[in-house]
Amino acid sequence: MKRLTLTELKNQAEAMELERAVAWLRSLSHEYGEGAAKLADKYYKRLEAQRKEMARLEAMQVMEREAYGQGYKFIGGVDEAGRGPLAGPVVAACVILPRDAVIYRLNDSKKLSPEVRSRLYDEIREKAIAYGIGIADSTYIDEVNILNATKKAMEVAILSMKVKPDYLIIDAVRLAMDIRQKSVPRADENSLSVAAASVLAKVARDRIMEKLDGKYPGYGFSAHKGYGTAEHIEAIKRLGLSPVHRRSFTKNLTD
């Protein structure tokens, strides 16, 4: 039998599940020596990282499992993005994930890079049983205040879903809806479905702000997404308010 090169060993290992790859490479260490042993160590580190990630994801499903245990079938995680900025909408999302969903690196959107968020945005939408996105624009925020606008965006997200949740886990907000709810501070760090909602809301809002940057140039919306950075405040003082600025948030900047 032809002796494989280390590159060929690696290529075959890549096609295997990690546990099998580690066992296979270790079984070859007597024949291939240090090269196979080092490859085995590399794949073992990957396996340990995978196990650690699975344990983290499992720990983020405690609230979902409690709801399943009470007989609920469609657990919706709800979160928002954009409560604090000076400009642009507040965007909310609701996501129902399958019980057995595995989405590596899913976490509170604030802990993820834009590149990872963008990848997860597509994966969440592909794997979700259902999801919805709701938007409350800057005019509505000024009319009803940011908390009520946030609640409205959440309700719109939920009502837009093809499969309606029968239980909601929400990040620190309660809604006037006839659905059983669990309101938890920092739920986006402790619930997988809320983390998924946080990613959808954040990516959707960021993309809105990038489009608004083209419509209202000079404010830097693509860079700061409407938050009150020094550059943004300086632009407001120089250019005045755009139609998408929140008047109730920026009054002291234009007096």
Buried (B, 14 or more C-beta within 10 A) or exposed (E): EEEBEEEEBBEEBEEBEBEEBBBBBBEBBEEBEEBBBBBBBBBBEBBEEBEEBEEBBEEBBEBBEBBBEEEBEBBBBBBBBBBEBBBBBBBBBBBBBEEEBEBBBBBBBEEBEEEBBBBBBEBBBEBBBBBBBBBBBBBBBBEBEBEEBBBBBBBBBBEBBEBBBBBBBBBEBEBEBEBEBBBBEEBBBBBBBBBBBBBBBBBBBBBBBEEBBEEBEEBBBBEBBBBBBEEBBEBBEEEEBBEBBBEEBBEEBEE
